[in-house]
């Protein structure tokens, strides 16, 4: 199963990963370092090209990411799975940030 990369939960996951490693991912070398860190910490391979696509660094534009990739990245931040990560966002009060949008009041309609 694949998930769209433009959802707010993925943006928050990227932020948490950058916070946990202590630097923003801006160069190919940064993604190599993260890939090596994931492999060292979790004993799971995650290619730098997969990470680059998720961060929008790659020239290959993909708009989805696999749940397996998200599960590995969540485990790297200390959360067991993508599902638990999303549940933790709700319990932290991120719901209002995750699901914002424009509203139309019926009274404003002609």
N, CA, C and O atoms as a GROMACS GRO file, in nm:
protein
  440
    1UNK      N    1   0.084  -0.118   0.000
    1UNK     CA    2   0.000   0.000   0.000
    1UNK      C    3   0.089   0.124   0.000
    1UNK      O    4   0.189   0.130   0.071
    2UNK      N    5   0.051   0.222  -0.079
    2UNK     CA    6   0.126   0.346  -0.086
    2UNK      C    7   0.042   0.462  -0.033
    2UNK      O    8  -0.081   0.459  -0.039
    3UNK      N    9   0.110   0.562   0.019
    3UNK     CA   10   0.045   0.678   0.079
    3UNK      C   11   0.099   0.803   0.011
    3UNK      O   12   0.218   0.811  -0.020
    4UNK      N   13   0.011   0.900  -0.013
    4UNK     CA   14   0.051   1.025  -0.077
    4UNK      C   15   0.154   1.097   0.012
    4UNK      O   16   0.141   1.101   0.134
    5UNK      N   17   0.256   1.153  -0.052
    5UNK     CA   18   0.364   1.217   0.025
    5UNK      C   19   0.332   1.360   0.067
    5UNK      O   20   0.408   1.419   0.144
    6UNK      N   21   0.223   1.414   0.019
    6UNK     CA   22   0.193   1.554   0.050
    6UNK      C   23   0.100   1.572   0.170
    6UNK      O   24   0.046   1.681   0.191
    7UNK      N   25   0.080   1.466   0.248
    7UNK     CA   26  -0.009   1.479   0.364
    7UNK      C   27   0.069   1.536   0.483
    7UNK      O   28   0.190   1.516   0.493
    8UNK      N   29   0.000   1.607   0.571
    8UNK     CA   30   0.069   1.671   0.685
    8UNK      C   31   0.142   1.574   0.777
    8UNK      O   32   0.244   1.610   0.835
    9UNK      N   33   0.091   1.452   0.792
    9UNK     CA   34   0.157   1.355   0.880
    9UNK      C   35   0.299   1.326   0.831
    9UNK      O   36   0.391   1.311   0.912
   10UNK      N   37   0.317   1.317   0.701
   10UNK     CA   38   0.450   1.289   0.647
   10UNK      C   39   0.542   1.409   0.667
   10UNK      O   40   0.660   1.393   0.696
   11UNK      N   41   0.488   1.528   0.653
   11UNK     CA   42   0.568   1.648   0.680
   11UNK      C   43   0.616   1.649   0.825
   11UNK      O   44   0.730   1.684   0.852
   12UNK      N   45   0.528   1.611   0.917
   12UNK     CA   46   0.566   1.604   1.059
   12UNK      C   47   0.670   1.495   1.083
   12UNK      O   48   0.761   1.514   1.164
   13UNK      N   49   0.657   1.382   1.015
   13UNK     CA   50   0.756   1.276   1.028
   13UNK      C   51   0.892   1.324   0.980
   13UNK      O   52   0.994   1.298   1.045
   14UNK      N   53   0.895   1.394   0.866
   14UNK     CA   54   1.022   1.448   0.816
   14UNK      C   55   1.084   1.545   0.918
   14UNK      O   56   1.204   1.540   0.944
   15UNK      N   57   1.001   1.631   0.975
   15UNK     CA   58   1.050   1.725   1.077
   15UNK      C   59   1.110   1.651   1.196
   15UNK      O   60   1.216   1.688   1.246
   16UNK      N   61   1.041   1.547   1.242
   16UNK     CA   62   1.090   1.472   1.359
   16UNK      C   63   1.220   1.399   1.330
   16UNK      O   64   1.307   1.389   1.417
   17UNK      N   65   1.233   1.349   1.208
   17UNK     CA   66   1.358   1.282   1.173
   17UNK      C   67   1.473   1.382   1.172
   17UNK      O   68   1.579   1.356   1.227
   18UNK      N   69   1.452   1.497   1.110
   18UNK     CA   70   1.556   1.600   1.106
   18UNK      C   71   1.591   1.647   1.247
   18UNK      O   72   1.708   1.672   1.277
   19UNK      N   73   1.492   1.660   1.332
   19UNK     CA   74   1.517   1.699   1.471
   19UNK      C   75   1.598   1.591   1.543
   19UNK      O   76   1.690   1.623   1.619
   20UNK      N   77   1.564   1.465   1.520
   20UNK     CA   78   1.634   1.356   1.590
   20UNK      C   79   1.778   1.342   1.544
   20UNK      O   80   1.865   1.304   1.623
   21UNK      N   81   1.806   1.371   1.417
   21UNK     CA   82   1.945   1.358   1.370
   21UNK      C   83   2.023   1.488   1.388
   21UNK      O   84   2.146   1.487   1.382
   22UNK      N   85   1.953   1.598   1.412
   22UNK     CA   86   2.020   1.722   1.445
   22UNK      C   87   2.063   1.809   1.328
   22UNK      O   88   2.138   1.905   1.348
   23UNK      N   89   2.017   1.778   1.209
   23UNK     CA   90   2.050   1.862   1.094
   23UNK      C   91   1.943   1.845   0.986
   23UNK      O   92   1.881   1.739   0.976
   24UNK      N   93   1.923   1.950   0.904
   24UNK     CA   94   1.827   1.939   0.795
   24UNK      C   95   1.885   1.858   0.680
   24UNK      O   96   2.007   1.855   0.661
   25UNK      N   97   1.800   1.794   0.605
   25UNK     CA   98   1.844   1.714   0.491
   25UNK      C   99   1.837   1.801   0.366
   25UNK      O  100   1.729   1.822   0.309
   26UNK      N  101   1.953   1.850   0.323
   26UNK     CA  102   1.959   1.943   0.212
   26UNK      C  103   2.048   1.899   0.097
   26UNK      O  104   2.038   1.952  -0.014
   27UNK      N  105   2.135   1.801   0.122
   27UNK     CA  106   2.230   1.759   0.019
   27UNK      C  107   2.229   1.607   0.006
   27UNK      O  108   2.179   1.536   0.093
   28UNK      N  109   2.285   1.560  -0.104
   28UNK     CA  110   2.294   1.414  -0.124
   28UNK      C  111   2.370   1.350  -0.008
   28UNK      O  112   2.334   1.241   0.038
   29UNK      N  113   2.475   1.416   0.039
   29UNK     CA  114   2.552   1.363   0.152
   29UNK      C  115   2.469   1.348   0.278
   29UNK      O  116   2.489   1.254   0.355
   30UNK      N  117   2.377   1.441   0.300
   30UNK     CA  118   2.288   1.432   0.417
   30UNK      C  119   2.203   1.306   0.410
   30UNK      O  120   2.183   1.237   0.511
   31UNK      N  121   2.153   1.276   0.290
   31UNK     CA  122   2.070   1.156   0.274
   31UNK      C  123   2.153   1.029   0.287
   31UNK      O  124   2.103   0.928   0.336
   32UNK      N  125   2.278   1.033   0.242
   32UNK     CA  126   2.368   0.919   0.263
   32UNK      C  127   2.390   0.896   0.412
   32UNK      O  128   2.389   0.782   0.458
   33UNK      N  129   2.410   1.004   0.488
   33UNK     CA  130   2.430   0.992   0.633
   33UNK      C  131   2.307   0.933   0.700
   33UNK      O  132   2.319   0.846   0.787
   34UNK      N  133   2.188   0.981   0.661
   34UNK     CA  134   2.065   0.927   0.720
   34UNK      C  135   2.048   0.780   0.685
   34UNK      O  136   2.012   0.700   0.771
   35UNK      N  137   2.073   0.745   0.560
   35UNK     CA  138   2.062   0.606   0.517
   35UNK      C  139   2.155   0.517   0.600
   35UNK      O  140   2.115   0.410   0.646
   36UNK      N  141   2.278   0.562   0.619
   36UNK     CA  142   2.374   0.485   0.700
   36UNK      C  143   2.330   0.478   0.846
   36UNK      O  144   2.347   0.375   0.911
   37UNK      N  145   2.273   0.586   0.897
   37UNK     CA  146   2.226   0.587   1.035
   37UNK      C  147   2.111   0.491   1.057
   37UNK      O  148   2.104   0.423   1.160
   38UNK      N  149   2.021   0.485   0.961
   38UNK     CA  150   1.909   0.390   0.970
   38UNK      C  151   1.961   0.248   0.967
   38UNK      O  152   1.918   0.163   1.046
   39UNK      N  153   2.053   0.221   0.876
   39UNK     CA  154   2.109   0.086   0.865
   39UNK      C  155   2.183   0.047   0.994
   39UNK      O  156   2.169  -0.066   1.041
   40UNK      N  157   2.260   0.139   1.049
   40UNK     CA  158   2.335   0.111   1.171
   40UNK      C  159   2.242   0.090   1.290
   40UNK      O  160   2.262  -0.002   1.369
   41UNK      N  161   2.141   0.175   1.302
   41UNK     CA  162   2.051   0.170   1.418
   41UNK      C  163   1.951   0.056   1.412
   41UNK      O  164   1.931  -0.015   1.510
   42UNK      N  165   1.889   0.039   1.295
   42UNK     CA  166   1.779  -0.057   1.284
   42UNK      C  167   1.816  -0.187   1.213
   42UNK      O  168   1.740  -0.284   1.216
   43UNK      N  169   1.933  -0.189   1.150
   43UNK     CA  170   1.973  -0.304   1.067
   43UNK      C  171   1.874  -0.326   0.953
   43UNK      O  172   1.844  -0.439   0.916
   44UNK      N  173   1.823  -0.214   0.899
   44UNK     CA  174   1.731  -0.215   0.786
   44UNK      C  175   1.790  -0.126   0.678
   44UNK      O  176   1.839  -0.017   0.708
   45UNK      N  177   1.786  -0.171   0.554
   45UNK     CA  178   1.838  -0.089   0.445
   45UNK      C  179   1.730   0.008   0.397
   45UNK      O  180   1.616  -0.031   0.374
   46UNK      N  181   1.770   0.133   0.382
   46UNK     CA  182   1.684   0.236   0.324
   46UNK      C  183   1.775   0.317   0.232
   46UNK      O  184   1.867   0.384   0.278
   47UNK      N  185   1.750   0.310   0.103
   47UNK     CA  186   1.839   0.377   0.008
   47UNK      C  187   1.827   0.528   0.019
   47UNK      O  188   1.720   0.581   0.052
   48UNK      N  189   1.936   0.596  -0.009
   48UNK     CA  190   1.934   0.741  -0.007
   48UNK      C  191   1.841   0.796  -0.113
   48UNK      O  192   1.785   0.905  -0.096
   49UNK      N  193   1.823   0.725  -0.224
   49UNK     CA  194   1.732   0.774  -0.329
   49UNK      C  195   1.587   0.769  -0.282
   49UNK      O  196   1.508   0.856  -0.318
   50UNK      N  197   1.551   0.670  -0.203
   50UNK     CA  198   1.416   0.664  -0.146
   50UNK      C  199   1.394   0.782  -0.053
   50UNK      O  200   1.289   0.847  -0.056
   51UNK      N  201   1.493   0.810   0.030
   51UNK     CA  202   1.483   0.923   0.122
   51UNK      C  203   1.476   1.055   0.046
   51UNK      O  204   1.398   1.144   0.081
   52UNK      N  205   1.557   1.068  -0.056
   52UNK     CA  206   1.557   1.191  -0.137
   52UNK      C  207   1.421   1.214  -0.202
   52UNK      O  208   1.373   1.328  -0.208
   53UNK      N  209   1.358   1.107  -0.250
   53UNK     CA  210   1.226   1.122  -0.311
   53UNK      C  211   1.124   1.168  -0.207
   53UNK      O  212   1.039   1.252  -0.236
   54UNK      N  213   1.132   1.112  -0.087
   54UNK     CA  214   1.037   1.147   0.018
   54UNK      C  215   1.051   1.292   0.062
   54UNK      O  216   0.953   1.357   0.097
   55UNK      N  217   1.174   1.343   0.060
   55UNK     CA  218   1.199   1.482   0.100
   55UNK      C  219   1.183   1.579  -0.017
   55UNK      O  220   1.193   1.700   0.002
   56UNK      N  221   1.157   1.527  -0.136
   56UNK     CA  222   1.142   1.614  -0.252
   56UNK      C  223   1.274   1.664  -0.308
   56UNK      O  224   1.276   1.759  -0.386
   57UNK      N  225   1.384   1.601  -0.270
   57UNK     CA  226   1.516   1.641  -0.316
   57UNK      C  227   1.548   1.581  -0.453
   57UNK      O  228   1.621   1.641  -0.532
   58UNK      N  229   1.493   1.466  -0.480
   58UNK     CA  230   1.520   1.393  -0.604
   58UNK      C  231   1.454   1.460  -0.724
   58UNK      O  232   1.346   1.520  -0.712
   59UNK      N  233   1.518   1.449  -0.838
   59UNK     CA  234   1.457   1.499  -0.961
   59UNK      C  235   1.349   1.404  -1.009
   59UNK      O  236   1.263   1.442  -1.089
   60UNK      N  237   1.352   1.281  -0.962
   60UNK     CA  238   1.244   1.186  -0.990
   60UNK      C  239   1.130   1.216  -0.895
   60UNK      O  240   1.141   1.192  -0.775
   61UNK      N  241   1.026   1.267  -0.946
   61UNK     CA  242   0.914   1.307  -0.862
   61UNK      C  243   0.817   1.191  -0.843
   61UNK      O  244   0.750   1.148  -0.937
   62UNK      N  245   0.811   1.143  -0.723
   62UNK     CA  246   0.713   1.041  -0.687
   62UNK      C  247   0.618   1.106  -0.588
   62UNK      O  248   0.660   1.182  -0.501
   63UNK      N  249   0.490   1.077  -0.600
   63UNK     CA  250   0.394   1.139  -0.509
   63UNK      C  251   0.338   1.041  -0.408
   63UNK      O  252   0.244   1.073  -0.336
   64UNK      N  253   0.396   0.921  -0.401
   64UNK     CA  254   0.354   0.825  -0.299
   64UNK      C  255   0.478   0.762  -0.236
   64UNK      O  256   0.588   0.766  -0.290
   65UNK      N  257   0.455   0.703  -0.120
   65UNK     CA  258   0.561   0.633  -0.046
   65UNK      C  259   0.499   0.506   0.013
   65UNK      O  260   0.381   0.504   0.047
   66UNK      N  261   0.579   0.402   0.023
   66UNK     CA  262   0.527   0.275   0.076
   66UNK      C  263   0.514   0.280   0.227
   66UNK      O  264   0.586   0.352   0.296
   67UNK      N  265   0.421   0.203   0.278
   67UNK     CA  266   0.403   0.192   0.423
   67UNK      C  267   0.528   0.132   0.486
   67UNK      O  268   0.563   0.168   0.598
   68UNK      N  269   0.595   0.041   0.416
   68UNK     CA  270   0.719  -0.017   0.468
   68UNK      C  271   0.822   0.092   0.496
   68UNK      O  272   0.885   0.093   0.601
   69UNK      N  273   0.838   0.185   0.401
   69UNK     CA  274   0.932   0.295   0.420
   69UNK      C  275   0.892   0.379   0.540
   69UNK      O  276   0.976   0.415   0.622
   70UNK      N  277   0.764   0.410   0.552
   70UNK     CA  278   0.716   0.490   0.665
   70UNK      C  279   0.733   0.416   0.797
   70UNK      O  280   0.767   0.478   0.898
   71UNK      N  281   0.710   0.286   0.797
   71UNK     CA  282   0.731   0.207   0.919
   71UNK      C  283   0.876   0.214   0.965
   71UNK      O  284   0.903   0.231   1.084
   72UNK      N  285   0.970   0.200   0.871
   72UNK     CA  286   1.113   0.205   0.905
   72UNK      C  287   1.147   0.344   0.960
   72UNK      O  288   1.215   0.354   1.062
   73UNK      N  289   1.102   0.448   0.894
   73UNK     CA  290   1.132   0.583   0.941
   73UNK      C  291   1.070   0.610   1.078
   73UNK      O  292   1.131   0.678   1.161
   74UNK      N  293   0.951   0.560   1.102
   74UNK     CA  294   0.889   0.576   1.234
   74UNK      C  295   0.970   0.503   1.340
   74UNK      O  296   0.993   0.557   1.448
   75UNK      N  297   1.014   0.381   1.310
   75UNK     CA  298   1.097   0.308   1.406
   75UNK      C  299   1.226   0.384   1.435
   75UNK      O  300   1.276   0.380   1.548
   76UNK      N  301   1.280   0.451   1.335
   76UNK     CA  302   1.401   0.531   1.355
   76UNK      C  303   1.376   0.644   1.455
   76UNK      O  304   1.469   0.685   1.526
   77UNK      N  305   1.254   0.696   1.462
   77UNK     CA  306   1.221   0.802   1.558
   77UNK      C  307   1.176   0.745   1.692
   77UNK      O  308   1.149   0.820   1.786
   78UNK      N  309   1.169   0.612   1.702
   78UNK     CA  310   1.133   0.549   1.829
   78UNK      C  311   0.988   0.508   1.841
   78UNK      O  312   0.943   0.467   1.948
   79UNK      N  313   0.914   0.520   1.733
   79UNK     CA  314   0.773   0.479   1.734
   79UNK      C  315   0.762   0.353   1.650
   79UNK      O  316   0.822   0.343   1.544
   80UNK      N  317   0.684   0.257   1.698
   80UNK     CA  318   0.681   0.123   1.639
   80UNK      C  319   0.638   0.118   1.492
   80UNK      O  320   0.693   0.039   1.415
   81UNK      N  321   0.540   0.199   1.453
   81UNK     CA  322   0.487   0.188   1.317
   81UNK      C  323   0.426   0.319   1.271
   81UNK      O  324   0.405   0.411   1.351
   82UNK      N  325   0.399   0.328   1.142
   82UNK     CA  326   0.332   0.444   1.083
   82UNK      C  327   0.195   0.464   1.148
   82UNK      O  328   0.157   0.577   1.179
   83UNK      N  329   0.123   0.356   1.169
   83UNK     CA  330  -0.009   0.366   1.231
   83UNK      C  331   0.002   0.425   1.371
   83UNK      O  332  -0.077   0.513   1.408
   84UNK      N  333   0.098   0.378   1.450
   84UNK     CA  334   0.115   0.433   1.584
   84UNK      C  335   0.161   0.578   1.581
   84UNK      O  336   0.123   0.657   1.667
   85UNK      N  337   0.242   0.614   1.482
   85UNK     CA  338   0.286   0.752   1.467
   85UNK      C  339   0.165   0.843   1.445
   85UNK      O  340   0.152   0.947   1.510
   86UNK      N  341   0.076   0.804   1.355
   86UNK     CA  342  -0.045   0.883   1.328
   86UNK      C  343  -0.134   0.891   1.451
   86UNK      O  344  -0.191   0.997   1.479
   87UNK      N  345  -0.146   0.781   1.525
   87UNK     CA  346  -0.224   0.782   1.649
   87UNK      C  347  -0.161   0.875   1.751
   87UNK      O  348  -0.232   0.946   1.823
   88UNK      N  349  -0.029   0.876   1.759
   88UNK     CA  350   0.039   0.963   1.856
   88UNK      C  351   0.019   1.110   1.819
   88UNK      O  352   0.010   1.194   1.908
   89UNK      N  353   0.012   1.141   1.691
   89UNK     CA  354  -0.013   1.280   1.651
   89UNK      C  355  -0.150   1.326   1.700
   89UNK      O  356  -0.166   1.438   1.747
   90UNK      N  357  -0.248   1.238   1.688
   90UNK     CA  358  -0.383   1.272   1.736
   90UNK      C  359  -0.383   1.295   1.886
   90UNK      O  360  -0.445   1.389   1.935
   91UNK      N  361  -0.313   1.208   1.961
   91UNK     CA  362  -0.311   1.221   2.106
   91UNK      C  363  -0.231   1.343   2.151
   91UNK      O  364  -0.252   1.393   2.262
   92UNK      N  365  -0.140   1.392   2.066
   92UNK     CA  366  -0.064   1.513   2.098
   92UNK      C  367  -0.138   1.640   2.061
   92UNK      O  368  -0.089   1.751   2.084
   93UNK      N  369  -0.257   1.626   2.003
   93UNK     CA  370  -0.337   1.741   1.968
   93UNK      C  371  -0.307   1.798   1.831
   93UNK      O  372  -0.338   1.915   1.805
   94UNK      N  373  -0.248   1.720   1.744
   94UNK     CA  374  -0.216   1.768   1.609
   94UNK      C  375  -0.334   1.757   1.513
   94UNK      O  376  -0.323   1.797   1.398
   95UNK      N  377  -0.445   1.704   1.561
   95UNK     CA  378  -0.559   1.686   1.471
   95UNK      C  379  -0.599   1.816   1.402
   95UNK      O  380  -0.624   1.817   1.282
   96UNK      N  381  -0.604   1.923   1.478
   96UNK     CA  382  -0.648   2.048   1.417
   96UNK      C  383  -0.549   2.095   1.312
   96UNK      O  384  -0.589   2.158   1.214
   97UNK      N  385  -0.420   2.067   1.331
   97UNK     CA  386  -0.320   2.105   1.232
   97UNK      C  387  -0.326   2.014   1.110
   97UNK      O  388  -0.297   2.058   0.999
   98UNK      N  389  -0.362   1.889   1.131
   98UNK     CA  390  -0.358   1.793   1.022
   98UNK      C  391  -0.475   1.807   0.927
   98UNK      O  392  -0.464   1.776   0.809
   99UNK      N  393  -0.585   1.853   0.978
   99UNK     CA  394  -0.706   1.855   0.896
   99UNK      C  395  -0.766   1.995   0.889
   99UNK      O  396  -0.883   2.015   0.920
  100UNK      N  397  -0.685   2.090   0.848
  100UNK     CA  398  -0.736   2.225   0.835
  100UNK      C  399  -0.780   2.248   0.692
  100UNK      O  400  -0.732   2.182   0.600
  101UNK      N  401  -0.870   2.339   0.675
  101UNK     CA  402  -0.916   2.372   0.542
  101UNK      C  403  -1.010   2.490   0.546
  101UNK      O  404  -1.040   2.542   0.654
  102UNK      N  405  -1.054   2.531   0.432
  102UNK     CA  406  -1.147   2.643   0.424
  102UNK      C  407  -1.286   2.596   0.461
  102UNK      O  408  -1.323   2.481   0.440
  103UNK      N  409  -1.362   2.688   0.516
  103UNK     CA  410  -1.501   2.657   0.550
  103UNK      C  411  -1.592   2.757   0.481
  103UNK      O  412  -1.554   2.870   0.452
  104UNK      N  413  -1.711   2.713   0.457
  104UNK     CA  414  -1.814   2.798   0.400
  104UNK      C  415  -1.933   2.793   0.494
  104UNK      O  416  -1.983   2.685   0.525
  105UNK      N  417  -1.977   2.907   0.538
  105UNK     CA  418  -2.094   2.914   0.623
  105UNK      C  419  -2.219   2.924   0.536
  105UNK      O  420  -2.221   2.999   0.438
  106UNK      N  421  -2.320   2.850   0.571
  106UNK     CA  422  -2.446   2.852   0.494
  106UNK      C  423  -2.504   2.993   0.491
  106UNK      O  424  -2.566   3.032   0.392
  107UNK      N  425  -2.486   3.070   0.598
  107UNK     CA  426  -2.542   3.205   0.604
  107UNK      C  427  -2.477   3.298   0.501
  107UNK      O  428  -2.535   3.400   0.463
  108UNK      N  429  -2.355   3.264   0.457
  108UNK     CA  430  -2.284   3.347   0.358
  108UNK      C  431  -2.327   3.318   0.215
  108UNK      O  432  -2.291   3.392   0.124
  109UNK      N  433  -2.403   3.212   0.195
  109UNK     CA  434  -2.445   3.176   0.060
  109UNK      C  435  -2.563   3.261   0.015
  109UNK      O  436  -2.651   3.294   0.095
  110UNK      N  437  -2.563   3.295  -0.112
  110UNK     CA  438  -2.673   3.377  -0.164
  110UNK      C  439  -2.796   3.291  -0.191
  110UNK      O  440  -2.899   3.343  -0.236
   0.00000   0.00000   0.00000
